[in-house]
Amino acid sequence: MKWRTIAVLISKPRTASETRAIALFVIEFYILSSIVLASWWYRFTPTASGTVIPFCCSHRFQEQEPESSESLS
């Protein structure tokens, strides 16, 4: 029954404004999902040191520059 309802909605003739609204919705959904996936990929990609920064604790895991060791003379 569910597939029949979807098929009827897809095959229904539409006006130009309905078509534009659907096209804008699809484009917005694509853009937003791309942004979400890109941020997820960036967040869970290992850093140069090989650690993965957890999303909830990213402020605690900021990469720090290694301290320079000064030679004592």
mmCIF file as Biopython writes it, N, C-alpha, C and O atoms, coordinates in Angstrom:
data_model
#
loop_
_atom_site.group_PDB
_atom_site.id
_atom_site.type_symbol
_atom_site.label_atom_id
_atom_site.label_alt_id
_atom_site.label_comp_id
_atom_site.label_asym_id
_atom_site.label_entity_id
_atom_site.label_seq_id
_atom_site.pdbx_PDB_ins_code
_atom_site.Cartn_x
_atom_site.Cartn_y
_atom_site.Cartn_z
_atom_site.occupancy
_atom_site.B_iso_or_equiv
_atom_site.auth_seq_id
_atom_site.auth_asym_id
_atom_site.pdbx_PDB_model_num
ATOM 1   N N  . MET A ? 1  ? 0.825  -1.199 0.000   1.0 0.0 1  A 1 
ATOM 2   C CA . MET A ? 1  ? 0.000  0.000  0.000   1.0 0.0 1  A 1 
ATOM 3   C C  . MET A ? 1  ? 0.866  1.258  0.000   1.0 0.0 1  A 1 
ATOM 4   O O  . MET A ? 1  ? 0.543  2.243  -0.664  1.0 0.0 1  A 1 
ATOM 5   N N  . LYS A ? 2  ? 1.954  1.215  0.741   1.0 0.0 2  A 1 
ATOM 6   C CA . LYS A ? 2  ? 2.824  2.374  0.821   1.0 0.0 2  A 1 
ATOM 7   C C  . LYS A ? 2  ? 3.433  2.695  -0.547  1.0 0.0 2  A 1 
ATOM 8   O O  . LYS A ? 2  ? 3.481  3.858  -0.948  1.0 0.0 2  A 1 
ATOM 9   N N  . TRP A ? 3  ? 3.899  1.664  -1.265  1.0 0.0 3  A 1 
ATOM 10  C CA . TRP A ? 3  ? 4.513  1.890  -2.574  1.0 0.0 3  A 1 
ATOM 11  C C  . TRP A ? 3  ? 3.499  2.409  -3.580  1.0 0.0 3  A 1 
ATOM 12  O O  . TRP A ? 3  ? 3.845  3.197  -4.460  1.0 0.0 3  A 1 
ATOM 13  N N  . ARG A ? 4  ? 2.269  1.982  -3.460  1.0 0.0 4  A 1 
ATOM 14  C CA . ARG A ? 4  ? 1.231  2.467  -4.372  1.0 0.0 4  A 1 
ATOM 15  C C  . ARG A ? 4  ? 1.004  3.961  -4.145  1.0 0.0 4  A 1 
ATOM 16  O O  . ARG A ? 4  ? 0.848  4.718  -5.103  1.0 0.0 4  A 1 
ATOM 17  N N  . THR A ? 5  ? 0.984  4.384  -2.886  1.0 0.0 5  A 1 
ATOM 18  C CA . THR A ? 5  ? 0.804  5.806  -2.577  1.0 0.0 5  A 1 
ATOM 19  C C  . THR A ? 5  ? 1.958  6.628  -3.133  1.0 0.0 5  A 1 
ATOM 20  O O  . THR A ? 5  ? 1.748  7.700  -3.700  1.0 0.0 5  A 1 
ATOM 21  N N  . ILE A ? 6  ? 3.174  6.125  -2.968  1.0 0.0 6  A 1 
ATOM 22  C CA . ILE A ? 6  ? 4.341  6.836  -3.493  1.0 0.0 6  A 1 
ATOM 23  C C  . ILE A ? 6  ? 4.280  6.912  -5.015  1.0 0.0 6  A 1 
ATOM 24  O O  . ILE A ? 6  ? 4.593  7.951  -5.597  1.0 0.0 6  A 1 
ATOM 25  N N  . ALA A ? 7  ? 3.884  5.827  -5.657  1.0 0.0 7  A 1 
ATOM 26  C CA . ALA A ? 7  ? 3.784  5.816  -7.121  1.0 0.0 7  A 1 
ATOM 27  C C  . ALA A ? 7  ? 2.743  6.818  -7.607  1.0 0.0 7  A 1 
ATOM 28  O O  . ALA A ? 7  ? 2.948  7.486  -8.621  1.0 0.0 7  A 1 
ATOM 29  N N  . VAL A ? 8  ? 1.635  6.924  -6.895  1.0 0.0 8  A 1 
ATOM 30  C CA . VAL A ? 8  ? 0.594  7.888  -7.286  1.0 0.0 8  A 1 
ATOM 31  C C  . VAL A ? 8  ? 1.119  9.313  -7.131  1.0 0.0 8  A 1 
ATOM 32  O O  . VAL A ? 8  ? 0.863  10.162 -7.984  1.0 0.0 8  A 1 
ATOM 33  N N  . LEU A ? 9  ? 1.846  9.578  -6.054  1.0 0.0 9  A 1 
ATOM 34  C CA . LEU A ? 9  ? 2.384  10.921 -5.842  1.0 0.0 9  A 1 
ATOM 35  C C  . LEU A ? 9  ? 3.423  11.282 -6.899  1.0 0.0 9  A 1 
ATOM 36  O O  . LEU A ? 9  ? 3.495  12.430 -7.337  1.0 0.0 9  A 1 
ATOM 37  N N  . ILE A ? 10 ? 4.229  10.298 -7.309  1.0 0.0 10 A 1 
ATOM 38  C CA . ILE A ? 10 ? 5.262  10.563 -8.310  1.0 0.0 10 A 1 
ATOM 39  C C  . ILE A ? 10 ? 4.642  10.796 -9.687  1.0 0.0 10 A 1 
ATOM 40  O O  . ILE A ? 10 ? 5.073  11.685 -10.422 1.0 0.0 10 A 1 
ATOM 41  N N  . SER A ? 11 ? 3.640  10.003 -10.032 1.0 0.0 11 A 1 
ATOM 42  C CA . SER A ? 11 ? 3.085  10.079 -11.384 1.0 0.0 11 A 1 
ATOM 43  C C  . SER A ? 11 ? 2.033  11.173 -11.543 1.0 0.0 11 A 1 
ATOM 44  O O  . SER A ? 11 ? 1.558  11.409 -12.654 1.0 0.0 11 A 1 
ATOM 45  N N  . LYS A ? 12 ? 1.665  11.835 -10.467 1.0 0.0 12 A 1 
ATOM 46  C CA . LYS A ? 12 ? 0.638  12.876 -10.524 1.0 0.0 12 A 1 
ATOM 47  C C  . LYS A ? 12 ? 1.128  14.070 -11.353 1.0 0.0 12 A 1 
ATOM 48  O O  . LYS A ? 12 ? 2.262  14.512 -11.167 1.0 0.0 12 A 1 
ATOM 49  N N  . PRO A ? 13 ? 0.310  14.594 -12.253 1.0 0.0 13 A 1 
ATOM 50  C CA . PRO A ? 13 ? 0.723  15.782 -13.011 1.0 0.0 13 A 1 
ATOM 51  C C  . PRO A ? 13 ? 0.863  16.996 -12.081 1.0 0.0 13 A 1 
ATOM 52  O O  . PRO A ? 13 ? 0.076  17.167 -11.150 1.0 0.0 13 A 1 
ATOM 53  N N  . ARG A ? 14 ? 1.866  17.828 -12.345 1.0 0.0 14 A 1 
ATOM 54  C CA . ARG A ? 14 ? 2.132  18.970 -11.474 1.0 0.0 14 A 1 
ATOM 55  C C  . ARG A ? 14 ? 2.153  20.272 -12.257 1.0 0.0 14 A 1 
ATOM 56  O O  . ARG A ? 14 ? 2.391  20.297 -13.465 1.0 0.0 14 A 1 
ATOM 57  N N  . THR A ? 15 ? 1.896  21.348 -11.532 1.0 0.0 15 A 1 
ATOM 58  C CA . THR A ? 15 ? 2.028  22.673 -12.138 1.0 0.0 15 A 1 
ATOM 59  C C  . THR A ? 15 ? 3.502  23.072 -12.104 1.0 0.0 15 A 1 
ATOM 60  O O  . THR A ? 15 ? 4.322  22.405 -11.473 1.0 0.0 15 A 1 
ATOM 61  N N  . ALA A ? 16 ? 3.824  24.157 -12.784 1.0 0.0 16 A 1 
ATOM 62  C CA . ALA A ? 16 ? 5.215  24.612 -12.834 1.0 0.0 16 A 1 
ATOM 63  C C  . ALA A ? 16 ? 5.715  25.020 -11.452 1.0 0.0 16 A 1 
ATOM 64  O O  . ALA A ? 16 ? 6.871  24.771 -11.111 1.0 0.0 16 A 1 
ATOM 65  N N  . SER A ? 17 ? 4.854  25.642 -10.659 1.0 0.0 17 A 1 
ATOM 66  C CA . SER A ? 17 ? 5.295  26.077 -9.328  1.0 0.0 17 A 1 
ATOM 67  C C  . SER A ? 17 ? 5.549  24.880 -8.415  1.0 0.0 17 A 1 
ATOM 68  O O  . SER A ? 17 ? 6.471  24.912 -7.601  1.0 0.0 17 A 1 
ATOM 69  N N  . GLU A ? 18 ? 4.748  23.832 -8.540  1.0 0.0 18 A 1 
ATOM 70  C CA . GLU A ? 18 ? 4.993  22.620 -7.750  1.0 0.0 18 A 1 
ATOM 71  C C  . GLU A ? 18 ? 6.315  21.972 -8.154  1.0 0.0 18 A 1 
ATOM 72  O O  . GLU A ? 18 ? 7.076  21.514 -7.302  1.0 0.0 18 A 1 
ATOM 73  N N  . THR A ? 19 ? 6.576  21.938 -9.443  1.0 0.0 19 A 1 
ATOM 74  C CA . THR A ? 19 ? 7.825  21.358 -9.937  1.0 0.0 19 A 1 
ATOM 75  C C  . THR A ? 19 ? 9.025  22.147 -9.420  1.0 0.0 19 A 1 
ATOM 76  O O  . THR A ? 19 ? 10.022 21.560 -9.001  1.0 0.0 19 A 1 
ATOM 77  N N  . ARG A ? 20 ? 8.928  23.481 -9.448  1.0 0.0 20 A 1 
ATOM 78  C CA . ARG A ? 20 ? 10.010 24.319 -8.926  1.0 0.0 20 A 1 
ATOM 79  C C  . ARG A ? 20 ? 10.220 24.087 -7.441  1.0 0.0 20 A 1 
ATOM 80  O O  . ARG A ? 20 ? 11.358 24.011 -6.977  1.0 0.0 20 A 1 
ATOM 81  N N  . ALA A ? 21 ? 9.125  23.972 -6.687  1.0 0.0 21 A 1 
ATOM 82  C CA . ALA A ? 21 ? 9.236  23.750 -5.245  1.0 0.0 21 A 1 
ATOM 83  C C  . ALA A ? 21 ? 9.924  22.416 -4.951  1.0 0.0 21 A 1 
ATOM 84  O O  . ALA A ? 21 ? 10.775 22.333 -4.065  1.0 0.0 21 A 1 
ATOM 85  N N  . ILE A ? 22 ? 9.555  21.385 -5.691  1.0 0.0 22 A 1 
ATOM 86  C CA . ILE A ? 22 ? 10.176 20.071 -5.496  1.0 0.0 22 A 1 
ATOM 87  C C  . ILE A ? 22 ? 11.654 20.126 -5.875  1.0 0.0 22 A 1 
ATOM 88  O O  . ILE A ? 22 ? 12.496 19.572 -5.168  1.0 0.0 22 A 1 
ATOM 89  N N  . ALA A ? 23 ? 11.973 20.789 -6.981  1.0 0.0 23 A 1 
ATOM 90  C CA . ALA A ? 23 ? 13.371 20.894 -7.413  1.0 0.0 23 A 1 
ATOM 91  C C  . ALA A ? 23 ? 14.206 21.648 -6.381  1.0 0.0 23 A 1 
ATOM 92  O O  . ALA A ? 23 ? 15.329 21.242 -6.083  1.0 0.0 23 A 1 
ATOM 93  N N  . LEU A ? 24 ? 13.673 22.736 -5.836  1.0 0.0 24 A 1 
ATOM 94  C CA . LEU A ? 24 ? 14.398 23.485 -4.810  1.0 0.0 24 A 1 
ATOM 95  C C  . LEU A ? 24 ? 14.602 22.651 -3.558  1.0 0.0 24 A 1 
ATOM 96  O O  . LEU A ? 24 ? 15.668 22.702 -2.944  1.0 0.0 24 A 1 
ATOM 97  N N  . PHE A ? 25 ? 13.585 21.881 -3.173  1.0 0.0 25 A 1 
ATOM 98  C CA . PHE A ? 25 ? 13.715 21.020 -2.002  1.0 0.0 25 A 1 
ATOM 99  C C  . PHE A ? 25 ? 14.820 19.990 -2.218  1.0 0.0 25 A 1 
ATOM 100 O O  . PHE A ? 25 ? 15.636 19.762 -1.325  1.0 0.0 25 A 1 
ATOM 101 N N  . VAL A ? 26 ? 14.852 19.371 -3.386  1.0 0.0 26 A 1 
ATOM 102 C CA . VAL A ? 26 ? 15.872 18.357 -3.677  1.0 0.0 26 A 1 
ATOM 103 C C  . VAL A ? 26 ? 17.265 18.985 -3.664  1.0 0.0 26 A 1 
ATOM 104 O O  . VAL A ? 26 ? 18.203 18.401 -3.122  1.0 0.0 26 A 1 
ATOM 105 N N  . ILE A ? 27 ? 17.404 20.171 -4.259  1.0 0.0 27 A 1 
ATOM 106 C CA . ILE A ? 27 ? 18.702 20.844 -4.295  1.0 0.0 27 A 1 
ATOM 107 C C  . ILE A ? 27 ? 19.156 21.226 -2.888  1.0 0.0 27 A 1 
ATOM 108 O O  . ILE A ? 27 ? 20.315 21.015 -2.531  1.0 0.0 27 A 1 
ATOM 109 N N  . GLU A ? 28 ? 18.243 21.791 -2.087  1.0 0.0 28 A 1 
ATOM 110 C CA . GLU A ? 28 ? 18.588 22.162 -0.713  1.0 0.0 28 A 1 
ATOM 111 C C  . GLU A ? 28 ? 18.968 20.931 0.105   1.0 0.0 28 A 1 
ATOM 112 O O  . GLU A ? 28 ? 19.924 20.966 0.880   1.0 0.0 28 A 1 
ATOM 113 N N  . PHE A ? 29 ? 18.225 19.855 -0.067  1.0 0.0 29 A 1 
ATOM 114 C CA . PHE A ? 29 ? 18.534 18.625 0.663   1.0 0.0 29 A 1 
ATOM 115 C C  . PHE A ? 29 ? 19.916 18.116 0.276   1.0 0.0 29 A 1 
ATOM 116 O O  . PHE A ? 29 ? 20.684 17.689 1.137   1.0 0.0 29 A 1 
ATOM 117 N N  . TYR A ? 30 ? 20.233 18.158 -1.010  1.0 0.0 30 A 1 
ATOM 118 C CA . TYR A ? 30 ? 21.536 17.697 -1.487  1.0 0.0 30 A 1 
ATOM 119 C C  . TYR A ? 30 ? 22.661 18.545 -0.900  1.0 0.0 30 A 1 
ATOM 120 O O  . TYR A ? 30 ? 23.671 18.009 -0.442  1.0 0.0 30 A 1 
ATOM 121 N N  . ILE A ? 31 ? 22.489 19.865 -0.913  1.0 0.0 31 A 1 
ATOM 122 C CA . ILE A ? 31 ? 23.527 20.760 -0.397  1.0 0.0 31 A 1 
ATOM 123 C C  . ILE A ? 31 ? 23.727 20.549 1.099   1.0 0.0 31 A 1 
ATOM 124 O O  . ILE A ? 31 ? 24.860 20.430 1.565   1.0 0.0 31 A 1 
ATOM 125 N N  . LEU A ? 32 ? 22.630 20.502 1.853   1.0 0.0 32 A 1 
ATOM 126 C CA . LEU A ? 32 ? 22.742 20.338 3.303   1.0 0.0 32 A 1 
ATOM 127 C C  . LEU A ? 32 ? 23.340 18.981 3.674   1.0 0.0 32 A 1 
ATOM 128 O O  . LEU A ? 32 ? 24.172 18.890 4.576   1.0 0.0 32 A 1 
ATOM 129 N N  . SER A ? 33 ? 22.913 17.932 2.977   1.0 0.0 33 A 1 
ATOM 130 C CA . SER A ? 33 ? 23.474 16.613 3.293   1.0 0.0 33 A 1 
ATOM 131 C C  . SER A ? 33 ? 24.953 16.551 2.920   1.0 0.0 33 A 1 
ATOM 132 O O  . SER A ? 33 ? 25.727 15.873 3.596   1.0 0.0 33 A 1 
ATOM 133 N N  . SER A ? 34 ? 25.356 17.244 1.861   1.0 0.0 34 A 1 
ATOM 134 C CA . SER A ? 34 ? 26.773 17.285 1.496   1.0 0.0 34 A 1 
ATOM 135 C C  . SER A ? 34 ? 27.592 17.988 2.573   1.0 0.0 34 A 1 
ATOM 136 O O  . SER A ? 34 ? 28.693 17.553 2.908   1.0 0.0 34 A 1 
ATOM 137 N N  . ILE A ? 35 ? 27.047 19.081 3.115   1.0 0.0 35 A 1 
ATOM 138 C CA . ILE A ? 35 ? 27.750 19.803 4.178   1.0 0.0 35 A 1 
ATOM 139 C C  . ILE A ? 35 ? 27.880 18.931 5.418   1.0 0.0 35 A 1 
ATOM 140 O O  . ILE A ? 35 ? 28.944 18.877 6.035   1.0 0.0 35 A 1 
ATOM 141 N N  . VAL A ? 36 ? 26.805 18.253 5.782   1.0 0.0 36 A 1 
ATOM 142 C CA . VAL A ? 36 ? 26.832 17.392 6.969   1.0 0.0 36 A 1 
ATOM 143 C C  . VAL A ? 36 ? 27.825 16.253 6.778   1.0 0.0 36 A 1 
ATOM 144 O O  . VAL A ? 36 ? 28.608 15.956 7.680   1.0 0.0 36 A 1 
ATOM 145 N N  . LEU A ? 37 ? 27.801 15.614 5.617   1.0 0.0 37 A 1 
ATOM 146 C CA . LEU A ? 37 ? 28.734 14.510 5.372   1.0 0.0 37 A 1 
ATOM 147 C C  . LEU A ? 37 ? 30.180 14.989 5.339   1.0 0.0 37 A 1 
ATOM 148 O O  . LEU A ? 37 ? 31.073 14.301 5.833   1.0 0.0 37 A 1 
ATOM 149 N N  . ALA A ? 38 ? 30.417 16.168 4.758   1.0 0.0 38 A 1 
ATOM 150 C CA . ALA A ? 38 ? 31.782 16.695 4.712   1.0 0.0 38 A 1 
ATOM 151 C C  . ALA A ? 38 ? 32.290 17.017 6.110   1.0 0.0 38 A 1 
ATOM 152 O O  . ALA A ? 38 ? 33.445 16.736 6.430   1.0 0.0 38 A 1 
ATOM 153 N N  . SER A ? 39 ? 31.440 17.604 6.943   1.0 0.0 39 A 1 
ATOM 154 C CA . SER A ? 39 ? 31.882 17.915 8.303   1.0 0.0 39 A 1 
ATOM 155 C C  . SER A ? 39 ? 32.090 16.637 9.109   1.0 0.0 39 A 1 
ATOM 156 O O  . SER A ? 39 ? 33.007 16.564 9.927   1.0 0.0 39 A 1 
ATOM 157 N N  . TRP A ? 40 ? 31.250 15.635 8.887   1.0 0.0 40 A 1 
ATOM 158 C CA . TRP A ? 40 ? 31.427 14.349 9.573   1.0 0.0 40 A 1 
ATOM 159 C C  . TRP A ? 40 ? 32.733 13.699 9.136   1.0 0.0 40 A 1 
ATOM 160 O O  . TRP A ? 40 ? 33.479 13.178 9.965   1.0 0.0 40 A 1 
ATOM 161 N N  . TRP A ? 41 ? 33.011 13.729 7.831   1.0 0.0 41 A 1 
ATOM 162 C CA . TRP A ? 41 ? 34.242 13.137 7.317   1.0 0.0 41 A 1 
ATOM 163 C C  . TRP A ? 41 ? 35.456 13.866 7.881   1.0 0.0 41 A 1 
ATOM 164 O O  . TRP A ? 41 ? 36.437 13.232 8.272   1.0 0.0 41 A 1 
ATOM 165 N N  . TYR A ? 42 ? 35.395 15.187 7.924   1.0 0.0 42 A 1 
ATOM 166 C CA . TYR A ? 42 ? 36.513 15.973 8.446   1.0 0.0 42 A 1 
ATOM 167 C C  . TYR A ? 42 ? 36.728 15.690 9.928   1.0 0.0 42 A 1 
ATOM 168 O O  . TYR A ? 42 ? 37.865 15.596 10.389  1.0 0.0 42 A 1 
ATOM 169 N N  . ARG A ? 43 ? 35.638 15.554 10.666  1.0 0.0 43 A 1 
ATOM 170 C CA . ARG A ? 43 ? 35.750 15.360 12.112  1.0 0.0 43 A 1 
ATOM 171 C C  . ARG A ? 43 ? 36.338 13.996 12.445  1.0 0.0 43 A 1 
ATOM 172 O O  . ARG A ? 43 ? 37.118 13.882 13.391  1.0 0.0 43 A 1 
ATOM 173 N N  . PHE A ? 44 ? 35.985 12.963 11.695  1.0 0.0 44 A 1 
ATOM 174 C CA . PHE A ? 44 ? 36.404 11.614 12.040  1.0 0.0 44 A 1 
ATOM 175 C C  . PHE A ? 44 ? 37.570 11.100 11.206  1.0 0.0 44 A 1 
ATOM 176 O O  . PHE A ? 44 ? 37.890 9.913  11.256  1.0 0.0 44 A 1 
ATOM 177 N N  . THR A ? 45 ? 38.209 11.982 10.441  1.0 0.0 45 A 1 
ATOM 178 C CA . THR A ? 45 ? 39.419 11.595 9.725   1.0 0.0 45 A 1 
ATOM 179 C C  . THR A ? 45 ? 40.593 11.729 10.690  1.0 0.0 45 A 1 
ATOM 180 O O  . THR A ? 45 ? 40.708 12.748 11.370  1.0 0.0 45 A 1 
ATOM 181 N N  . PRO A ? 46 ? 41.458 10.737 10.764  1.0 0.0 46 A 1 
ATOM 182 C CA . PRO A ? 46 ? 42.588 10.835 11.703  1.0 0.0 46 A 1 
ATOM 183 C C  . PRO A ? 46 ? 43.458 12.052 11.416  1.0 0.0 46 A 1 
ATOM 184 O O  . PRO A ? 46 ? 43.656 12.429 10.261  1.0 0.0 46 A 1 
ATOM 185 N N  . THR A ? 47 ? 43.970 12.656 12.469  1.0 0.0 47 A 1 
ATOM 186 C CA . THR A ? 47 ? 44.849 13.809 12.323  1.0 0.0 47 A 1 
ATOM 187 C C  . THR A ? 47 ? 46.245 13.329 11.943  1.0 0.0 47 A 1 
ATOM 188 O O  . THR A ? 47 ? 46.473 12.131 11.773  1.0 0.0 47 A 1 
ATOM 189 N N  . ALA A ? 48 ? 47.166 14.262 11.813  1.0 0.0 48 A 1 
ATOM 190 C CA . ALA A ? 48 ? 48.533 13.901 11.428  1.0 0.0 48 A 1 
ATOM 191 C C  . ALA A ? 48 ? 49.172 12.969 12.450  1.0 0.0 48 A 1 
ATOM 192 O O  . ALA A ? 48 ? 50.012 12.140 12.100  1.0 0.0 48 A 1 
ATOM 193 N N  . SER A ? 49 ? 48.777 13.103 13.709  1.0 0.0 49 A 1 
ATOM 194 C CA . SER A ? 49 ? 49.355 12.239 14.743  1.0 0.0 49 A 1 
ATOM 195 C C  . SER A ? 49 ? 48.650 10.892 14.822  1.0 0.0 49 A 1 
ATOM 196 O O  . SER A ? 49 ? 49.054 10.030 15.602  1.0 0.0 49 A 1 
ATOM 197 N N  . GLY A ? 50 ? 47.595 10.697 14.018  1.0 0.0 50 A 1 
ATOM 198 C CA . GLY A ? 50 ? 46.912 9.411  13.987  1.0 0.0 50 A 1 
ATOM 199 C C  . GLY A ? 50 ? 45.744 9.292  14.939  1.0 0.0 50 A 1 
ATOM 200 O O  . GLY A ? 50 ? 45.132 8.229  15.034  1.0 0.0 50 A 1 
ATOM 201 N N  . THR A ? 51 ? 45.421 10.367 15.649  1.0 0.0 51 A 1 
ATOM 202 C CA . THR A ? 51 ? 44.291 10.307 16.578  1.0 0.0 51 A 1 
ATOM 203 C C  . THR A ? 51 ? 43.040 10.849 15.913  1.0 0.0 51 A 1 
ATOM 204 O O  . THR A ? 51 ? 43.109 11.754 15.081  1.0 0.0 51 A 1 
ATOM 205 N N  . VAL A ? 52 ? 41.908 10.297 16.280  1.0 0.0 52 A 1 
ATOM 206 C CA . VAL A ? 52 ? 40.626 10.782 15.773  1.0 0.0 52 A 1 
ATOM 207 C C  . VAL A ? 52 ? 40.023 11.670 16.847  1.0 0.0 52 A 1 
ATOM 208 O O  . VAL A ? 52 ? 39.940 11.280 18.011  1.0 0.0 52 A 1 
ATOM 209 N N  . ILE A ? 53 ? 39.603 12.862 16.454  1.0 0.0 53 A 1 
ATOM 210 C CA . ILE A ? 53 ? 39.044 13.806 17.418  1.0 0.0 53 A 1 
ATOM 211 C C  . ILE A ? 53 ? 37.565 13.495 17.616  1.0 0.0 53 A 1 
ATOM 212 O O  . ILE A ? 53 ? 36.795 13.597 16.661  1.0 0.0 53 A 1 
ATOM 213 N N  . PRO A ? 54 ? 37.144 13.121 18.817  1.0 0.0 54 A 1 
ATOM 214 C CA . PRO A ? 54 ? 35.716 12.869 19.048  1.0 0.0 54 A 1 
ATOM 215 C C  . PRO A ? 54 ? 34.909 14.147 18.860  1.0 0.0 54 A 1 
ATOM 216 O O  . PRO A ? 54 ? 35.356 15.230 19.236  1.0 0.0 54 A 1 
ATOM 217 N N  . PHE A ? 55 ? 33.718 14.018 18.277  1.0 0.0 55 A 1 
ATOM 218 C CA . PHE A ? 55 ? 32.897 15.192 17.969  1.0 0.0 55 A 1 
ATOM 219 C C  . PHE A ? 55 ? 32.495 15.940 19.236  1.0 0.0 55 A 1 
ATOM 220 O O  . PHE A ? 55 ? 32.483 17.171 19.257  1.0 0.0 55 A 1 
ATOM 221 N N  . CYS A ? 56 ? 32.163 15.192 20.299  1.0 0.0 56 A 1 
ATOM 222 C CA . CYS A ? 56 ? 31.654 15.829 21.512  1.0 0.0 56 A 1 
ATOM 223 C C  . CYS A ? 56 ? 32.754 16.506 22.310  1.0 0.0 56 A 1 
ATOM 224 O O  . CYS A ? 56 ? 32.464 17.383 23.123  1.0 0.0 56 A 1 
ATOM 225 N N  . CYS A ? 57 ? 33.988 16.131 22.104  1.0 0.0 57 A 1 
ATOM 226 C CA . CYS A ? 57 ? 35.080 16.627 22.947  1.0 0.0 57 A 1 
ATOM 227 C C  . CYS A ? 57 ? 36.144 17.330 22.124  1.0 0.0 57 A 1 
ATOM 228 O O  . CYS A ? 57 ? 37.310 17.332 22.516  1.0 0.0 57 A 1 
ATOM 229 N N  . SER A ? 58 ? 35.786 17.920 21.005  1.0 0.0 58 A 1 
ATOM 230 C CA . SER A ? 58 ? 36.800 18.461 20.104  1.0 0.0 58 A 1 
ATOM 231 C C  . SER A ? 58 ? 37.579 19.601 20.738  1.0 0.0 58 A 1 
ATOM 232 O O  . SER A ? 58 ? 38.743 19.811 20.397  1.0 0.0 58 A 1 
ATOM 233 N N  . HIS A ? 59 ? 36.961 20.347 21.660  1.0 0.0 59 A 1 
ATOM 234 C CA . HIS A ? 59 ? 37.685 21.460 22.268  1.0 0.0 59 A 1 
ATOM 235 C C  . HIS A ? 59 ? 38.794 20.963 23.193  1.0 0.0 59 A 1 
ATOM 236 O O  . HIS A ? 59 ? 39.740 21.704 23.458  1.0 0.0 59 A 1 
ATOM 237 N N  . ARG A ? 60 ? 38.702 19.738 23.686  1.0 0.0 60 A 1 
ATOM 238 C CA . ARG A ? 60 ? 39.729 19.194 24.576  1.0 0.0 60 A 1 
ATOM 239 C C  . ARG A ? 60 ? 40.912 18.626 23.802  1.0 0.0 60 A 1 
ATOM 240 O O  . ARG A ? 60 ? 42.003 18.486 24.354  1.0 0.0 60 A 1 
ATOM 241 N N  . PHE A ? 61 ? 40.710 18.302 22.542  1.0 0.0 61 A 1 
ATOM 242 C CA . PHE A ? 61 ? 41.733 17.599 21.771  1.0 0.0 61 A 1 
ATOM 243 C C  . PHE A ? 61 ? 42.363 18.485 20.701  1.0 0.0 61 A 1 
ATOM 244 O O  . PHE A ? 61 ? 42.759 17.990 19.646  1.0 0.0 61 A 1 
ATOM 245 N N  . GLN A ? 62 ? 42.460 19.767 20.956  1.0 0.0 62 A 1 
ATOM 246 C CA . GLN A ? 62 ? 43.090 20.651 19.983  1.0 0.0 62 A 1 
ATOM 247 C C  . GLN A ? 62 ? 44.555 20.256 19.850  1.0 0.0 62 A 1 
ATOM 248 O O  . GLN A ? 62 ? 45.253 20.042 20.841  1.0 0.0 62 A 1 
ATOM 249 N N  . GLU A ? 63 ? 45.000 20.166 18.609  1.0 0.0 63 A 1 
ATOM 250 C CA . GLU A ? 63 ? 46.401 19.804 18.405  1.0 0.0 63 A 1 
ATOM 251 C C  . GLU A ? 63 ? 47.281 20.964 18.833  1.0 0.0 63 A 1 
ATOM 252 O O  . GLU A ? 63 ? 47.039 22.109 18.453  1.0 0.0 63 A 1 
ATOM 253 N N  . GLN A ? 64 ? 48.299 20.668 19.621  1.0 0.0 64 A 1 
ATOM 254 C CA . GLN A ? 64 ? 49.210 21.695 20.098  1.0 0.0 64 A 1 
ATOM 255 C C  . GLN A ? 64 ? 50.548 21.521 19.403  1.0 0.0 64 A 1 
ATOM 256 O O  . GLN A ? 64 ? 50.962 20.414 19.059  1.0 0.0 64 A 1 
ATOM 257 N N  . GLU A ? 65 ? 51.207 22.647 19.209  1.0 0.0 65 A 1 
ATOM 258 C CA . GLU A ? 65 ? 52.516 22.583 18.576  1.0 0.0 65 A 1 
ATOM 259 C C  . GLU A ? 65 ? 53.505 21.966 19.556  1.0 0.0 65 A 1 
ATOM 260 O O  . GLU A ? 65 ? 53.456 22.261 20.750  1.0 0.0 65 A 1 
ATOM 261 N N  . PRO A ? 66 ? 54.395 21.122 19.071  1.0 0.0 66 A 1 
ATOM 262 C CA . PRO A ? 66 ? 55.385 20.532 19.981  1.0 0.0 66 A 1 
ATOM 263 C C  . PRO A ? 66 ? 56.294 21.616 20.554  1.0 0.0 66 A 1 
ATOM 264 O O  . PRO A ? 66 ? 56.682 22.556 19.861  1.0 0.0 66 A 1 
ATOM 265 N N  . GLU A ? 67 ? 56.620 21.464 21.821  1.0 0.0 67 A 1 
ATOM 266 C CA . GLU A ? 67 ? 57.483 22.450 22.467  1.0 0.0 67 A 1 
ATOM 267 C C  . GLU A ? 67 ? 58.903 22.305 21.929  1.0 0.0 67 A 1 
ATOM 268 O O  . GLU A ? 67 ? 59.416 21.199 21.764  1.0 0.0 67 A 1 
ATOM 269 N N  . SER A ? 68 ? 59.513 23.437 21.665  1.0 0.0 68 A 1 
ATOM 270 C CA . SER A ? 68 ? 60.885 23.380 21.144  1.0 0.0 68 A 1 
ATOM 271 C C  . SER A ? 68 ? 61.844 23.165 22.306  1.0 0.0 68 A 1 
ATOM 272 O O  . SER A ? 68 ? 61.766 23.840 23.332  1.0 0.0 68 A 1 
ATOM 273 N N  . SER A ? 69 ? 62.734 22.226 22.124  1.0 0.0 69 A 1 
ATOM 274 C CA . SER A ? 69 ? 63.705 21.946 23.187  1.0 0.0 69 A 1 
ATOM 275 C C  . SER A ? 69 ? 64.908 22.858 22.987  1.0 0.0 69 A 1 
ATOM 276 O O  . SER A ? 69 ? 65.579 22.821 21.955  1.0 0.0 69 A 1 
ATOM 277 N N  . GLU A ? 70 ? 65.155 23.657 23.978  1.0 0.0 70 A 1 
ATOM 278 C CA . GLU A ? 70 ? 66.275 24.592 23.884  1.0 0.0 70 A 1 
ATOM 279 C C  . GLU A ? 70 ? 67.516 23.938 24.488  1.0 0.0 70 A 1 
ATOM 280 O O  . GLU A ? 70 ? 67.458 23.320 25.551  1.0 0.0 70 A 1 
ATOM 281 N N  . SER A ? 71 ? 68.611 24.087 23.804  1.0 0.0 71 A 1 
ATOM 282 C CA . SER A ? 71 ? 69.858 23.505 24.320  1.0 0.0 71 A 1 
ATOM 283 C C  . SER A ? 71 ? 70.433 24.431 25.384  1.0 0.0 71 A 1 
ATOM 284 O O  . SER A ? 71 ? 70.500 25.647 25.206  1.0 0.0 71 A 1 
ATOM 285 N N  . LEU A ? 72 ? 70.834 23.840 26.466  1.0 0.0 72 A 1 
ATOM 286 C CA . LEU A ? 72 ? 71.421 24.627 27.546  1.0 0.0 72 A 1 
ATOM 287 C C  . LEU A ? 72 ? 72.911 24.799 27.283  1.0 0.0 72 A 1 
ATOM 288 O O  . LEU A ? 72 ? 73.617 23.833 26.994  1.0 0.0 72 A 1 
ATOM 289 N N  . SER A ? 73 ? 73.379 26.032 27.387  1.0 0.0 73 A 1 
ATOM 290 C CA . SER A ? 73 ? 74.808 26.255 27.136  1.0 0.0 73 A 1 
ATOM 291 C C  . SER A ? 73 ? 75.499 26.784 28.371  1.0 0.0 73 A 1 
ATOM 292 O O  . SER A ? 73 ? 76.705 27.030 28.346  1.0 0.0 73 A 1 
#
